[in-house]
Amino acid sequence: MTIVCAISGEVPDDPVLSKTGYVFSRRLIEKALTENGGKCPVTGQDLDKETDLYPIHANSVVTPRPATSSSISSMLHDFQNEWDNLMLETYKLRESLTTTRAQLSQTLYQHEAACRVICRLAKERDVAVSRVRQLSTDLAKARAYAATGMEADVSAEGGAQDEAAEVADGFIQEAVAVSEKLMSGRKKRKHPKLAKEDAVKAYTVQGTAEKLAQADTATPSGKRRRKSAPSNATVSAIDIHFQDNDRMLVGGSAGCATLYNRATKTTVCTVTHSTDKSAVTAVKLHPNEELFATGGADGNVRLWKSAKEGEWECEYVAVGNPVSMGSPVNYLEWHPTGEALVVSTESGKWAILKLDREEGLSHMIDMSNTSATGEAFGMHPDGSLFAYYNDKTGCVSVYSLQQKAEVASAKMPHANVTALAFSENGYHMATGTKDGEIKLWDLRKATDFATLTAAGPVEDISFDHSGHYLAAGSAKGADVYHFHGKTSLSEVAHFDAAGSTLAWLNDATGLVLADGGDVKTFGSP
């Protein structure tokens, strides 16, 4: 068996045994005791150089005679001293690394435990707040009935509320399941036909649909429609069908919405959203069915369906009664489940409406208790997160449908956020302001990573379906930006148009822009 030094790991020339049971080279242990104040470098116990070190009798190593400082032997002696010092320092570093690792592991465990406790307390708080709100409502109604001499049928009303709550909870469970499915398949998505940056730079006007806000275009039957809007009517909302880019739905400032066939350049049908000619401020085509929704400045949301089942190129009729939101509608989006419509208003009120193909839309989940008070709103492509702006606090908040609470909030350096959109990659969010400032946010870190400047006040902002391009619309047209990496992007093009409303075609093969009462399509020949 070979005896080695506990410090250097080498065979010592003068071995000694300490009372702690370790073997050292006398030269190294005496130097270590001098530097450590008489402490053993391994165990930390007190050691005395005279009484606690016992020599081990073994064949000694022959030490060369002392040489002058100019000799090779002297140089070797100096090297040996440097090596001894290096061994002592390396040993101390190993001990420090082991201690740091143990402390870090303990800290991470405590952090994880604290996060679990916080989540549990937050859920308990939300349940308690909901119960208090319900009890307060029931008590107020009971007092009102008692004041007029009538009995309050709180139990019956509570049963109806319980039923509504069950419907809402059932939808939330379905939404969470759909969200998890979409999230798991996001990384597998490929975009082999995505337009290159050079192609987007070279986009020019490839077509103009004229006077869609006036609905004075040829129908499938070849007839001309009478003007249903004044000549100064402008396009206020645009949507392109997700699967079939030939379907385009356009909302006008005079209360009409027009379904248009981009391939044949004809109007399919025109519906009147509002009899008082208030503007159609939001439109949305259903991705899988012959349905679409319109929202207006009158605060109403309407559902329309094809008069011929299974066909989209025909007249559309209203389904059920309009749903009142109380203030002008500025956002419509079908939830990924396909069974609900998400609606937001300029006052910040937002809700999730239940879809019934025969009865129309109805309130299912009312989110008026959130902190949203501004006009900017957006839904995550997975349908589990919602972002909105509070113009009183200057913060953009993110609401989780699963947790039924706000999970993140970011203070905006400049107020007046007017547009908000989530990227299709699920990780990024963009906000635009009246000052023309665009900020890009990383949802995983809740921090912004880029700031851009648009041509004018941002009124509409949208990512393409791949998440590689971002378009910001203002009264001066649209600015298009391209992602070169996960967090780096630059402006690649500007398209002039007298309108801020815009929509992407699939694979960024084109950009549709409002231009007064017309709609222009920018793309490659």
Protein Blocks (a to p, Z undefined) as FASTA:
>chain_A
ZZddfklopacfbdcddfkopacdfklmmmmmmmnnopafklopacdfklmpccdddddd
dddddddfkbmklmmmmmmmmmmmmmmmmmmmmmmmmmmmmmmmmmmmmmmmmmmmmmmm
mmmmmmmmmmmmmmmmmmmmmmmmmmnopacdfklmmmmmmmmmmmmmmmmmmmmmmmmm
mmmmmmmpccfkbccfklmmmpccfbdcehklnopaccfkopacddfbdfkbccfbdcdd
fklmmbccdddfeopacdddfklopafbdcdfblnlpacfbdcddfkbccdddddfkopa
cddddfbghiabbcdddehjdddehiacfbdcddfklpaccdddfkopacdddddfknop
adfbdcklbmbfbfbdcddfklpaccdddfknopacdddfklopafbdcddfbghiabdc
ddfklpaccdddfkopacdddfklopafbdcddfbdcfbdcddfkopaccdddfkbcadd
ddfbfkbccdfbdcdddbfbdcddehhlaccddehjaccddddZZ
